[in-house]
Amino acid sequence: MTRKPEVCILPVAGLSTRNLPATKVIHKGFLTLHGKPIIQYAVDACREIGIKEVVFIYSDEIGKDLFESYFSPCEMLENHLKSHNKLDLLKVVRDIIPEGMKFSFARQSEPKGNGHAILMAKEIVGDRDFVVMWPDDVYINFHGTGILRQLEEVYEETGGMVENVMEFPREEMVRYGALVGAVRSGRVVKANGLVEKPALEDVPSNYASMGPYILPNIIMDILPEVRKGSNGEINLTDAMELAAKRGVPLHGVLCDAVRFDCGTAKELEKSNLKLSLMEDVELRAFANEILSHMVG
């Protein structure tokens, strides 16, 4: 019997060097995608499936203070907006914090990999199954349920480990974790293992492990056993591989969602352009006007 995940781990440690210079003084989670901080997309996704607690894995007190401040009520700002009858902005501010959601923090003192970061939340997670999201990968479904709900629907049927996967050409799979023994049925891909960033000649499938993930609590017990991978870090995918070898079911889901990569300054710029053009008719018209002048 599956247990509904009630806690989500959001790793936000690190120096965000791929988004410099903006991240010299501000965490990349507060860079904006179509006018909204990147981190807000992750929290909003958690809201959709009723997550009760979000755990931020941070590396320094300055970053922690930013997240604590952003996800705390600001009475002075709310009173100002109310008194100036800016009720639309008041709603935006109040919607930052999902009703009933708790925010917790665990520190990763050394950059030892994403698996190590997740392990830092072990005490907070307790015996609960949990969600892991990479905040700088934003997934939006414009026509239906969000990505976590799509994963949860499969998790409710299969239990075990359920993750979002994407299909890439073989030559691109060397950049990702790849599903081993993959058998597809509709949007669900059953697998018997994972390999992190395989050599081209060893690529086992075209299905890439992308996250988010819904994971059973046993992953927390397995993570301390994981040895450093080829990148010199402790990887979540290696813990999932160990779990699969021990009989924990593994399913990938080809989710119905558009991915917006916010991991580097250039990719964030592209994602802003893509999402803005997809969502804003006025901006599309403006972009077409600019392009017509450029062509002319």
Secondary structure, 3 states (H helix, E strand, C coil): CCCCCCEEEEECCCCCHHHCCHHHCCCHHHCEECCEEHHHHHHHHHHHCCCCEEEEEECCHHHHHHHHHHCCCCHHHHHHHHHCCCHHHHHHHHCCCCCCCEEEEEECCCCCCHHHHHHCCHHHHCCCCEEECCCCEEEECCCCCCHHHHHHHHHHHHCCEEEEEEECCHHHHHHCEEEECCEEECCEEEECEEEECCCHHHCCCCEEEEEEEEECCHHHHHHHHCCCCCCCCCCHHHHHHHHHHCCCCEEEECCCCEEEECCCHHHHHHHHHHHHHHHCHHHHHHHHHHHHHHHC
